[in-house]
Amino acid sequence: METFDISCTSVSPAAKVESRVNRAQFGDGYEQAAADGIHTRTRAWTLRFFGNKTKMQSLIDFLDSHGQWRRFNWTDPLGEDGVYRASEYDVGEIVGGKFSISVTFTQTYAV
């Protein structure tokens, strides 16, 4: 598995953390809840990279080579190593040959 280690400028990374929980709601208002599986918490990091065409092309090449199905290793902004996928991204030109790429890295788990 490859590691995402492309050095592009990233601005304001943000993570959405979700926990998987099984719930059973009863008629009297009582609810039971339990963790769903062994990996109940996943993070999805929204990232925005900036750079010149050459740097952005290396990022696009990495993302295209992994598509939505291939996982990669990545160390998030909090310093935690994990396995991620990136299923889609947006590319935009800013000005003067500078580009931005917005992408979401979604945490997965290796078997």
Backbone atoms as SQL, in Angstrom:
CREATE TABLE atoms (id INTEGER PRIMARY KEY, chain TEXT, resi INTEGER, resn TEXT, atom TEXT, x REAL, y REAL, z REAL);
INSERT INTO atoms VALUES
  (1, 'A', 1, 'MET', 'N', 0.839, -1.165, 0.000),
  (2, 'A', 1, 'MET', 'CA', 0.000, 0.000, 0.000),
  (3, 'A', 1, 'MET', 'C', 0.892, 1.238, 0.000),
  (4, 'A', 2, 'GLU', 'N', 0.567, 2.193, -0.851),
  (5, 'A', 2, 'GLU', 'CA', 1.361, 3.416, -0.950),
  (6, 'A', 2, 'GLU', 'C', 1.044, 4.376, 0.189),
  (7, 'A', 3, 'THR', 'N', 1.947, 5.343, 0.369),
  (8, 'A', 3, 'THR', 'CA', 1.750, 6.377, 1.378),
  (9, 'A', 3, 'THR', 'C', 1.581, 7.716, 0.683),
  (10, 'A', 4, 'PHE', 'N', 0.582, 8.476, 1.096),
  (11, 'A', 4, 'PHE', 'CA', 0.384, 9.825, 0.579),
  (12, 'A', 4, 'PHE', 'C', 1.374, 10.732, 1.295),
  (13, 'A', 5, 'ASP', 'N', 2.347, 11.232, 0.540),
  (14, 'A', 5, 'ASP', 'CA', 3.361, 12.097, 1.135),
  (15, 'A', 5, 'ASP', 'C', 3.717, 13.247, 0.208),
  (16, 'A', 6, 'ILE', 'N', 2.746, 13.681, -0.571),
  (17, 'A', 6, 'ILE', 'CA', 2.961, 14.783, -1.506),
  (18, 'A', 6, 'ILE', 'C', 2.962, 16.088, -0.712),
  (19, 'A', 7, 'SER', 'N', 3.984, 16.893, -0.918),
  (20, 'A', 7, 'SER', 'CA', 4.098, 18.136, -0.154),
  (21, 'A', 7, 'SER', 'C', 3.455, 19.283, -0.924),
  (22, 'A', 8, 'CYS', 'N', 2.215, 19.533, -0.620),
  (23, 'A', 8, 'CYS', 'CA', 1.489, 20.676, -1.151),
  (24, 'A', 8, 'CYS', 'C', 0.978, 21.472, 0.047),
  (25, 'A', 9, 'THR', 'N', 0.726, 22.732, -0.171),
  (26, 'A', 9, 'THR', 'CA', 0.207, 23.559, 0.909),
  (27, 'A', 9, 'THR', 'C', -1.260, 23.225, 1.137),
  (28, 'A', 10, 'SER', 'N', -1.599, 22.848, 2.367),
  (29, 'A', 10, 'SER', 'CA', -2.984, 22.543, 2.727),
  (30, 'A', 10, 'SER', 'C', -3.464, 23.604, 3.708),
  (31, 'A', 11, 'VAL', 'N', -4.676, 24.101, 3.480),
  (32, 'A', 11, 'VAL', 'CA', -5.213, 25.162, 4.314),
  (33, 'A', 11, 'VAL', 'C', -6.470, 24.669, 5.031),
  (34, 'A', 12, 'SER', 'N', -6.558, 24.936, 6.313),
  (35, 'A', 12, 'SER', 'CA', -7.742, 24.663, 7.131),
  (36, 'A', 12, 'SER', 'C', -8.305, 23.255, 6.983),
  (37, 'A', 13, 'PRO', 'N', -7.503, 22.220, 7.263),
  (38, 'A', 13, 'PRO', 'CA', -8.057, 20.869, 7.220),
  (39, 'A', 13, 'PRO', 'C', -9.120, 20.722, 8.304),
  (40, 'A', 14, 'ALA', 'N', -10.176, 19.968, 7.990),
  (41, 'A', 14, 'ALA', 'CA', -11.253, 19.757, 8.957),
  (42, 'A', 14, 'ALA', 'C', -11.688, 18.303, 8.914),
  (43, 'A', 15, 'ALA', 'N', -11.948, 17.740, 10.094),
  (44, 'A', 15, 'ALA', 'CA', -12.356, 16.336, 10.169),
  (45, 'A', 15, 'ALA', 'C', -13.792, 16.228, 10.650),
  (46, 'A', 16, 'LYS', 'N', -14.529, 15.329, 10.008),
  (47, 'A', 16, 'LYS', 'CA', -15.852, 14.946, 10.490),
  (48, 'A', 16, 'LYS', 'C', -15.691, 13.550, 11.079),
  (49, 'A', 17, 'VAL', 'N', -16.045, 13.399, 12.343),
  (50, 'A', 17, 'VAL', 'CA', -15.883, 12.123, 13.035),
  (51, 'A', 17, 'VAL', 'C', -17.264, 11.499, 13.217),
  (52, 'A', 18, 'GLU', 'N', -17.396, 10.250, 12.779),
  (53, 'A', 18, 'GLU', 'CA', -18.652, 9.529, 12.931),
  (54, 'A', 18, 'GLU', 'C', -18.421, 8.261, 13.737),
  (55, 'A', 19, 'SER', 'N', -19.382, 7.955, 14.592),
  (56, 'A', 19, 'SER', 'CA', -19.348, 6.722, 15.363),
  (57, 'A', 19, 'SER', 'C', -20.533, 5.863, 14.943),
  (58, 'A', 20, 'ARG', 'N', -20.256, 4.587, 14.683),
  (59, 'A', 20, 'ARG', 'CA', -21.326, 3.659, 14.319),
  (60, 'A', 20, 'ARG', 'C', -21.880, 3.022, 15.589),
  (61, 'A', 21, 'VAL', 'N', -23.184, 3.157, 15.760),
  (62, 'A', 21, 'VAL', 'CA', -23.853, 2.645, 16.951),
  (63, 'A', 21, 'VAL', 'C', -25.131, 1.930, 16.525),
  (64, 'A', 22, 'ASN', 'N', -25.382, 0.756, 17.103),
  (65, 'A', 22, 'ASN', 'CA', -26.662, 0.069, 16.932),
  (66, 'A', 22, 'ASN', 'C', -27.582, 0.548, 18.035),
  (67, 'A', 23, 'ARG', 'N', -28.800, 0.949, 17.646),
  (68, 'A', 23, 'ARG', 'CA', -29.758, 1.445, 18.630),
  (69, 'A', 23, 'ARG', 'C', -31.077, 0.689, 18.502),
  (70, 'A', 24, 'ALA', 'N', -31.718, 0.486, 19.629),
  (71, 'A', 24, 'ALA', 'CA', -33.064, -0.074, 19.670),
  (72, 'A', 24, 'ALA', 'C', -33.913, 0.853, 20.531),
  (73, 'A', 25, 'GLN', 'N', -34.954, 1.426, 19.923),
  (74, 'A', 25, 'GLN', 'CA', -35.844, 2.354, 20.628),
  (75, 'A', 25, 'GLN', 'C', -37.119, 1.603, 20.994),
  (76, 'A', 26, 'PHE', 'N', -37.517, 1.723, 22.241),
  (77, 'A', 26, 'PHE', 'CA', -38.708, 1.042, 22.726),
  (78, 'A', 26, 'PHE', 'C', -39.838, 2.045, 22.948),
  (79, 'A', 27, 'GLY', 'N', -41.060, 1.548, 22.952),
  (80, 'A', 27, 'GLY', 'CA', -42.248, 2.387, 23.038),
  (81, 'A', 27, 'GLY', 'C', -42.332, 3.248, 24.275),
  (82, 'A', 28, 'ASP', 'N', -41.708, 2.836, 25.350),
  (83, 'A', 28, 'ASP', 'CA', -41.795, 3.619, 26.581),
  (84, 'A', 28, 'ASP', 'C', -40.697, 4.685, 26.682),
  (85, 'A', 29, 'GLY', 'N', -39.972, 4.903, 25.582),
  (86, 'A', 29, 'GLY', 'CA', -38.924, 5.914, 25.567),
  (87, 'A', 29, 'GLY', 'C', -37.543, 5.382, 25.902),
  (88, 'A', 30, 'TYR', 'N', -37.466, 4.120, 26.323),
  (89, 'A', 30, 'TYR', 'CA', -36.164, 3.518, 26.659),
  (90, 'A', 30, 'TYR', 'C', -35.412, 3.206, 25.367),
  (91, 'A', 31, 'GLU', 'N', -34.118, 3.422, 25.388),
  (92, 'A', 31, 'GLU', 'CA', -33.275, 3.129, 24.225),
  (93, 'A', 31, 'GLU', 'C', -32.058, 2.337, 24.672),
  (94, 'A', 32, 'GLN', 'N', -31.733, 1.307, 23.896),
  (95, 'A', 32, 'GLN', 'CA', -30.492, 0.573, 24.102),
  (96, 'A', 32, 'GLN', 'C', -29.535, 0.979, 22.992),
  (97, 'A', 33, 'ALA', 'N', -28.259, 1.091, 23.331),
  (98, 'A', 33, 'ALA', 'CA', -27.247, 1.454, 22.337),
  (99, 'A', 33, 'ALA', 'C', -25.993, 0.631, 22.587),
  (100, 'A', 34, 'ALA', 'N', -25.356, 0.216, 21.490),
  (101, 'A', 34, 'ALA', 'CA', -24.115, -0.548, 21.588),
  (102, 'A', 34, 'ALA', 'C', -23.245, -0.235, 20.377),
  (103, 'A', 35, 'ALA', 'N', -21.954, -0.336, 20.555),
  (104, 'A', 35, 'ALA', 'CA', -21.008, -0.108, 19.459),
  (105, 'A', 35, 'ALA', 'C', -21.265, -1.103, 18.335),
  (106, 'A', 36, 'ASP', 'N', -21.129, -0.634, 17.084),
  (107, 'A', 36, 'ASP', 'CA', -21.357, -1.464, 15.909),
  (108, 'A', 36, 'ASP', 'C', -20.015, -1.887, 15.320),
  (109, 'A', 37, 'GLY', 'N', -19.479, -3.025, 15.765),
  (110, 'A', 37, 'GLY', 'CA', -18.212, -3.529, 15.241),
  (111, 'A', 37, 'GLY', 'C', -17.033, -3.141, 16.098),
  (112, 'A', 38, 'ILE', 'N', -15.836, -3.519, 15.610),
  (113, 'A', 38, 'ILE', 'CA', -14.635, -3.221, 16.396),
  (114, 'A', 38, 'ILE', 'C', -14.033, -1.860, 16.052),
  (115, 'A', 39, 'HIS', 'N', -14.308, -1.372, 14.858),
  (116, 'A', 39, 'HIS', 'CA', -13.833, -0.041, 14.459),
  (117, 'A', 39, 'HIS', 'C', -15.054, 0.855, 14.342),
  (118, 'A', 40, 'THR', 'N', -15.459, 1.439, 15.431),
  (119, 'A', 40, 'THR', 'CA', -16.713, 2.188, 15.444),
  (120, 'A', 40, 'THR', 'C', -16.563, 3.647, 15.052),
  (121, 'A', 41, 'ARG', 'N', -15.359, 4.181, 15.115),
  (122, 'A', 41, 'ARG', 'CA', -15.140, 5.590, 14.803),
  (123, 'A', 41, 'ARG', 'C', -14.384, 5.734, 13.496),
  (124, 'A', 42, 'THR', 'N', -14.884, 6.576, 12.602),
  (125, 'A', 42, 'THR', 'CA', -14.169, 6.882, 11.367),
  (126, 'A', 42, 'THR', 'C', -14.091, 8.398, 11.202),
  (127, 'A', 43, 'ARG', 'N', -13.026, 8.816, 10.557),
  (128, 'A', 43, 'ARG', 'CA', -12.821, 10.237, 10.279),
  (129, 'A', 43, 'ARG', 'C', -12.823, 10.462, 8.777),
  (130, 'A', 44, 'ALA', 'N', -13.378, 11.584, 8.388),
  (131, 'A', 44, 'ALA', 'CA', -13.316, 12.025, 6.995),
  (132, 'A', 44, 'ALA', 'C', -12.722, 13.436, 7.019),
  (133, 'A', 45, 'TRP', 'N', -11.534, 13.557, 6.458),
  (134, 'A', 45, 'TRP', 'CA', -10.823, 14.840, 6.449),
  (135, 'A', 45, 'TRP', 'C', -11.087, 15.569, 5.143),
  (136, 'A', 46, 'THR', 'N', -11.594, 16.798, 5.246),
  (137, 'A', 46, 'THR', 'CA', -11.769, 17.660, 4.088),
  (138, 'A', 46, 'THR', 'C', -10.504, 18.505, 3.975),
  (139, 'A', 47, 'LEU', 'N', -9.837, 18.379, 2.831),
  (140, 'A', 47, 'LEU', 'CA', -8.549, 19.040, 2.619),
  (141, 'A', 47, 'LEU', 'C', -8.614, 19.910, 1.375),
  (142, 'A', 48, 'ARG', 'N', -7.878, 21.006, 1.408),
  (143, 'A', 48, 'ARG', 'CA', -7.772, 21.876, 0.238),
  (144, 'A', 48, 'ARG', 'C', -6.305, 22.208, 0.038),
  (145, 'A', 49, 'PHE', 'N', -5.787, 21.810, -1.116),
  (146, 'A', 49, 'PHE', 'CA', -4.381, 22.003, -1.445),
  (147, 'A', 49, 'PHE', 'C', -4.224, 23.128, -2.459),
  (148, 'A', 50, 'PHE', 'N', -3.125, 23.865, -2.331),
  (149, 'A', 50, 'PHE', 'CA', -2.810, 24.954, -3.254),
  (150, 'A', 50, 'PHE', 'C', -1.402, 24.771, -3.788),
  (151, 'A', 51, 'GLY', 'N', -1.199, 25.172, -5.049),
  (152, 'A', 51, 'GLY', 'CA', 0.145, 25.114, -5.601),
  (153, 'A', 51, 'GLY', 'C', 0.152, 25.386, -7.090),
  (154, 'A', 52, 'ASN', 'N', 1.356, 25.312, -7.662),
  (155, 'A', 52, 'ASN', 'CA', 1.473, 25.520, -9.097),
  (156, 'A', 52, 'ASN', 'C', 1.034, 24.249, -9.843),
  (157, 'A', 53, 'LYS', 'N', 0.972, 24.349, -11.135),
  (158, 'A', 53, 'LYS', 'CA', 0.463, 23.251, -11.958),
  (159, 'A', 53, 'LYS', 'C', 1.261, 21.961, -11.756),
  (160, 'A', 54, 'THR', 'N', 2.574, 22.056, -11.639),
  (161, 'A', 54, 'THR', 'CA', 3.414, 20.868, -11.484),
  (162, 'A', 54, 'THR', 'C', 3.094, 20.134, -10.183),
  (163, 'A', 55, 'LYS', 'N', 3.024, 20.874, -9.078),
  (164, 'A', 55, 'LYS', 'CA', 2.706, 20.233, -7.791),
  (165, 'A', 55, 'LYS', 'C', 1.297, 19.661, -7.783),
  (166, 'A', 56, 'MET', 'N', 0.363, 20.391, -8.343),
  (167, 'A', 56, 'MET', 'CA', -1.027, 19.917, -8.365),
  (168, 'A', 56, 'MET', 'C', -1.168, 18.689, -9.268),
  (169, 'A', 57, 'GLN', 'N', -0.378, 18.629, -10.338),
  (170, 'A', 57, 'GLN', 'CA', -0.450, 17.470, -11.231),
  (171, 'A', 57, 'GLN', 'C', 0.033, 16.209, -10.521),
  (172, 'A', 58, 'SER', 'N', 1.039, 16.327, -9.657),
  (173, 'A', 58, 'SER', 'CA', 1.501, 15.150, -8.917),
  (174, 'A', 58, 'SER', 'C', 0.415, 14.672, -7.953),
  (175, 'A', 59, 'LEU', 'N', -0.338, 15.592, -7.370),
  (176, 'A', 59, 'LEU', 'CA', -1.453, 15.226, -6.500),
  (177, 'A', 59, 'LEU', 'C', -2.568, 14.558, -7.307),
  (178, 'A', 60, 'ILE', 'N', -2.897, 15.123, -8.454),
  (179, 'A', 60, 'ILE', 'CA', -3.927, 14.532, -9.325),
  (180, 'A', 60, 'ILE', 'C', -3.516, 13.133, -9.762),
  (181, 'A', 61, 'ASP', 'N', -2.256, 12.958, -10.132),
  (182, 'A', 61, 'ASP', 'CA', -1.774, 11.637, -10.551),
  (183, 'A', 61, 'ASP', 'C', -1.931, 10.619, -9.427),
  (184, 'A', 62, 'PHE', 'N', -1.602, 11.009, -8.199),
  (185, 'A', 62, 'PHE', 'CA', -1.756, 10.102, -7.060),
  (186, 'A', 62, 'PHE', 'C', -3.224, 9.735, -6.870),
  (187, 'A', 63, 'LEU', 'N', -4.097, 10.735, -6.854),
  (188, 'A', 63, 'LEU', 'CA', -5.523, 10.475, -6.641),
  (189, 'A', 63, 'LEU', 'C', -6.109, 9.622, -7.757),
  (190, 'A', 64, 'ASP', 'N', -5.735, 9.908, -9.004),
  (191, 'A', 64, 'ASP', 'CA', -6.245, 9.122, -10.139),
  (192, 'A', 64, 'ASP', 'C', -5.759, 7.680, -10.091),
  (193, 'A', 65, 'SER', 'N', -4.534, 7.474, -9.648),
  (194, 'A', 65, 'SER', 'CA', -3.991, 6.112, -9.606),
  (195, 'A', 65, 'SER', 'C', -4.653, 5.271, -8.520),
  (196, 'A', 66, 'HIS', 'N', -5.287, 5.924, -7.547),
  (197, 'A', 66, 'HIS', 'CA', -5.940, 5.193, -6.458),
  (198, 'A', 66, 'HIS', 'C', -7.446, 5.079, -6.636),
  (199, 'A', 67, 'GLY', 'N', -8.019, 5.900, -7.495),
  (200, 'A', 67, 'GLY', 'CA', -9.456, 5.819, -7.721),
  (201, 'A', 67, 'GLY', 'C', -10.218, 5.804, -6.405),
  (202, 'A', 68, 'GLN', 'N', -11.386, 5.179, -6.378),
  (203, 'A', 68, 'GLN', 'CA', -12.153, 5.101, -5.138),
  (204, 'A', 68, 'GLN', 'C', -11.902, 3.812, -4.393),
  (205, 'A', 69, 'TRP', 'N', -11.206, 2.887, -5.003),
  (206, 'A', 69, 'TRP', 'CA', -11.098, 1.547, -4.414),
  (207, 'A', 69, 'TRP', 'C', -9.764, 1.273, -3.734),
  (208, 'A', 70, 'ARG', 'N', -8.700, 1.924, -4.143),
  (209, 'A', 70, 'ARG', 'CA', -7.389, 1.633, -3.563),
  (210, 'A', 70, 'ARG', 'C', -7.128, 2.499, -2.347),
  (211, 'A', 71, 'ARG', 'N', -6.708, 1.854, -1.287),
  (212, 'A', 71, 'ARG', 'CA', -6.409, 2.550, -0.039),
  (213, 'A', 71, 'ARG', 'C', -4.960, 3.020, -0.029),
  (214, 'A', 72, 'PHE', 'N', -4.693, 3.990, 0.827),
  (215, 'A', 72, 'PHE', 'CA', -3.328, 4.489, 0.992),
  (216, 'A', 72, 'PHE', 'C', -3.123, 4.883, 2.449),
  (217, 'A', 73, 'ASN', 'N', -1.870, 4.895, 2.859),
  (218, 'A', 73, 'ASN', 'CA', -1.509, 5.337, 4.207),
  (219, 'A', 73, 'ASN', 'C', -1.378, 6.850, 4.204),
  (220, 'A', 74, 'TRP', 'N', -1.776, 7.453, 5.318),
  (221, 'A', 74, 'TRP', 'CA', -1.663, 8.908, 5.446),
  (222, 'A', 74, 'TRP', 'C', -1.611, 9.261, 6.920),
  (223, 'A', 75, 'THR', 'N', -0.796, 10.253, 7.246),
  (224, 'A', 75, 'THR', 'CA', -0.742, 10.788, 8.605),
  (225, 'A', 75, 'THR', 'C', -1.559, 12.069, 8.620),
  (226, 'A', 76, 'ASP', 'N', -2.631, 12.067, 9.426),
  (227, 'A', 76, 'ASP', 'CA', -3.542, 13.212, 9.445),
  (228, 'A', 76, 'ASP', 'C', -2.912, 14.410, 10.171),
  (229, 'A', 77, 'PRO', 'N', -3.548, 15.577, 10.102),
  (230, 'A', 77, 'PRO', 'CA', -2.989, 16.769, 10.756),
  (231, 'A', 77, 'PRO', 'C', -2.811, 16.644, 12.268),
  (232, 'A', 78, 'LEU', 'N', -3.496, 15.690, 12.906),
  (233, 'A', 78, 'LEU', 'CA', -3.317, 15.466, 14.344),
  (234, 'A', 78, 'LEU', 'C', -2.146, 14.542, 14.634),
  (235, 'A', 79, 'GLY', 'N', -1.503, 14.040, 13.562),
  (236, 'A', 79, 'GLY', 'CA', -0.343, 13.171, 13.726),
  (237, 'A', 79, 'GLY', 'C', -0.678, 11.694, 13.838),
  (238, 'A', 80, 'GLU', 'N', -1.936, 11.316, 13.586),
  (239, 'A', 80, 'GLU', 'CA', -2.334, 9.914, 13.655),
  (240, 'A', 80, 'GLU', 'C', -2.210, 9.246, 12.295),
  (241, 'A', 81, 'ASP', 'N', -1.532, 8.098, 12.275),
  (242, 'A', 81, 'ASP', 'CA', -1.411, 7.323, 11.044),
  (243, 'A', 81, 'ASP', 'C', -2.695, 6.547, 10.811),
  (244, 'A', 82, 'GLY', 'N', -3.079, 6.418, 9.550),
  (245, 'A', 82, 'GLY', 'CA', -4.287, 5.666, 9.232),
  (246, 'A', 82, 'GLY', 'C', -4.305, 5.236, 7.785),
  (247, 'A', 83, 'VAL', 'N', -5.327, 4.496, 7.446),
  (248, 'A', 83, 'VAL', 'CA', -5.554, 4.025, 6.082),
  (249, 'A', 83, 'VAL', 'C', -6.774, 4.774, 5.556),
  (250, 'A', 84, 'TYR', 'N', -6.644, 5.347, 4.358),
  (251, 'A', 84, 'TYR', 'CA', -7.679, 6.225, 3.813),
  (252, 'A', 84, 'TYR', 'C', -7.978, 5.902, 2.355),
  (253, 'A', 85, 'ARG', 'N', -9.114, 6.428, 1.904),
  (254, 'A', 85, 'ARG', 'CA', -9.508, 6.424, 0.488),
  (255, 'A', 85, 'ARG', 'C', -9.922, 7.842, 0.132),
  (256, 'A', 86, 'ALA', 'N', -9.788, 8.186, -1.140),
  (257, 'A', 86, 'ALA', 'CA', -10.256, 9.475, -1.646),
  (258, 'A', 86, 'ALA', 'C', -11.075, 9.187, -2.900),
  (259, 'A', 87, 'SER', 'N', -12.379, 9.334, -2.804),
  (260, 'A', 87, 'SER', 'CA', -13.222, 8.910, -3.911),
  (261, 'A', 87, 'SER', 'C', -13.468, 9.978, -4.966),
  (262, 'A', 88, 'GLU', 'N', -13.356, 11.245, -4.607),
  (263, 'A', 88, 'GLU', 'CA', -13.554, 12.302, -5.596),
  (264, 'A', 88, 'GLU', 'C', -12.804, 13.551, -5.167),
  (265, 'A', 89, 'TYR', 'N', -12.565, 14.431, -6.131),
  (266, 'A', 89, 'TYR', 'CA', -11.876, 15.683, -5.829),
  (267, 'A', 89, 'TYR', 'C', -12.316, 16.747, -6.816),
  (268, 'A', 90, 'ASP', 'N', -12.106, 18.002, -6.457),
  (269, 'A', 90, 'ASP', 'CA', -12.429, 19.149, -7.310),
  (270, 'A', 90, 'ASP', 'C', -11.153, 19.933, -7.566),
  (271, 'A', 91, 'VAL', 'N', -10.985, 20.377, -8.807),
  (272, 'A', 91, 'VAL', 'CA', -9.818, 21.177, -9.189),
  (273, 'A', 91, 'VAL', 'C', -10.309, 22.538, -9.656),
  (274, 'A', 92, 'GLY', 'N', -9.633, 23.595, -9.207),
  (275, 'A', 92, 'GLY', 'CA', -9.974, 24.943, -9.651),
  (276, 'A', 92, 'GLY', 'C', -8.727, 25.773, -9.845),
  (277, 'A', 93, 'GLU', 'N', -8.794, 26.692, -10.810),
  (278, 'A', 93, 'GLU', 'CA', -7.672, 27.611, -11.009),
  (279, 'A', 93, 'GLU', 'C', -7.945, 28.865, -10.198),
  (280, 'A', 94, 'ILE', 'N', -6.925, 29.337, -9.496),
  (281, 'A', 94, 'ILE', 'CA', -7.093, 30.540, -8.684),
  (282, 'A', 94, 'ILE', 'C', -6.711, 31.733, -9.564),
  (283, 'A', 95, 'VAL', 'N', -5.438, 32.050, -9.658),
  (284, 'A', 95, 'VAL', 'CA', -4.931, 33.099, -10.554),
  (285, 'A', 95, 'VAL', 'C', -3.468, 32.830, -10.829),
  (286, 'A', 96, 'GLY', 'N', -2.991, 33.337, -11.933),
  (287, 'A', 96, 'GLY', 'CA', -1.566, 33.296, -12.239),
  (288, 'A', 96, 'GLY', 'C', -0.940, 31.916, -12.219),
  (289, 'A', 97, 'GLY', 'N', -1.640, 30.909, -12.726),
  (290, 'A', 97, 'GLY', 'CA', -1.079, 29.572, -12.779),
  (291, 'A', 97, 'GLY', 'C', -1.098, 28.822, -11.456),
  (292, 'A', 98, 'LYS', 'N', -1.817, 29.340, -10.491),
  (293, 'A', 98, 'LYS', 'CA', -1.984, 28.658, -9.205),
  (294, 'A', 98, 'LYS', 'C', -3.322, 27.918, -9.223),
  (295, 'A', 99, 'PHE', 'N', -3.303, 26.723, -8.637),
  (296, 'A', 99, 'PHE', 'CA', -4.493, 25.878, -8.642),
  (297, 'A', 99, 'PHE', 'C', -4.834, 25.426, -7.232),
  (298, 'A', 100, 'SER', 'N', -6.093, 25.027, -7.053),
  (299, 'A', 100, 'SER', 'CA', -6.520, 24.445, -5.786),
  (300, 'A', 100, 'SER', 'C', -7.184, 23.105, -6.071),
  (301, 'A', 101, 'ILE', 'N', -7.015, 22.188, -5.141),
  (302, 'A', 101, 'ILE', 'CA', -7.679, 20.886, -5.218),
  (303, 'A', 101, 'ILE', 'C', -8.340, 20.641, -3.871),
  (304, 'A', 102, 'SER', 'N', -9.635, 20.361, -3.901),
  (305, 'A', 102, 'SER', 'CA', -10.385, 20.005, -2.699),
  (306, 'A', 102, 'SER', 'C', -10.675, 18.516, -2.757),
  (307, 'A', 103, 'VAL', 'N', -10.390, 17.828, -1.654),
  (308, 'A', 103, 'VAL', 'CA', -10.559, 16.377, -1.615),
  (309, 'A', 103, 'VAL', 'C', -10.916, 15.964, -0.185),
  (310, 'A', 104, 'THR', 'N', -11.637, 14.859, -0.072),
  (311, 'A', 104, 'THR', 'CA', -11.946, 14.299, 1.240),
  (312, 'A', 104, 'THR', 'C', -11.273, 12.947, 1.366),
  (313, 'A', 105, 'PHE', 'N', -10.462, 12.790, 2.411),
  (314, 'A', 105, 'PHE', 'CA', -9.833, 11.506, 2.732),
  (315, 'A', 105, 'PHE', 'C', -10.704, 10.829, 3.785),
  (316, 'A', 106, 'THR', 'N', -11.269, 9.677, 3.440),
  (317, 'A', 106, 'THR', 'CA', -12.144, 8.936, 4.340),
  (318, 'A', 106, 'THR', 'C', -11.401, 7.748, 4.918),
  (319, 'A', 107, 'GLN', 'N', -11.391, 7.648, 6.220),
  (320, 'A', 107, 'GLN', 'CA', -10.664, 6.568, 6.917),
  (321, 'A', 107, 'GLN', 'C', -11.320, 5.217, 6.651),
  (322, 'A', 108, 'THR', 'N', -10.475, 4.229, 6.401),
  (323, 'A', 108, 'THR', 'CA', -10.924, 2.847, 6.259),
  (324, 'A', 108, 'THR', 'C', -10.039, 1.987, 7.171),
  (325, 'A', 109, 'TYR', 'N', -10.286, 0.715, 7.194),
  (326, 'A', 109, 'TYR', 'CA', -9.493, -0.140, 8.061),
  (327, 'A', 109, 'TYR', 'C', -8.959, -1.320, 7.250),
  (328, 'A', 110, 'ALA', 'N', -7.681, -1.621, 7.441),
  (329, 'A', 110, 'ALA', 'CA', -7.042, -2.751, 6.765),
  (330, 'A', 110, 'ALA', 'C', -7.442, -4.039, 7.449),
  (331, 'A', 111, 'VAL', 'N', -7.566, -5.084, 6.648),
  (332, 'A', 111, 'VAL', 'CA', -7.932, -6.394, 7.207),
  (333, 'A', 111, 'VAL', 'C', -6.700, -7.180, 7.499);
